[in-house]
């Protein structure tokens, strides 16, 4: 339910860290989850192409613009960890292609590596 609440609240002008905060608030208030299972990733615009975005070196600090696609990878400490990608209806084609390429690379088996 926390992912759904974040999707409903996401609007242009918000900051990525605001989406993270909404997720954390909802999981704590309604689910009793005091901690996240891993560092939250709320990547918008070109940021979904950055692997492990959201840590202190690459914080969730971009302002969401109209037409941006948001990649949300957040999970609470218990019950389950859910990965959810929110694509706004008017996401730019290049943003979709970038996210698809990143996902394809992440899921592809490594080449040239022998056991």
Secondary structure as GFF3:
##gff-version 3
##sequence-region A 1 115
A	DSSP	alpha_helix	2	9	.	.	.	ID=ss1
A	DSSP	alpha_helix	16	31	.	.	.	ID=ss2
A	DSSP	beta_strand	41	44	.	.	.	ID=ss3
A	DSSP	three_ten_helix	45	49	.	.	.	ID=ss4
A	DSSP	three_ten_helix	56	58	.	.	.	ID=ss5
A	DSSP	beta_strand	70	75	.	.	.	ID=ss6
A	DSSP	beta_strand	81	86	.	.	.	ID=ss7
A	DSSP	alpha_helix	93	107	.	.	.	ID=ss8
###
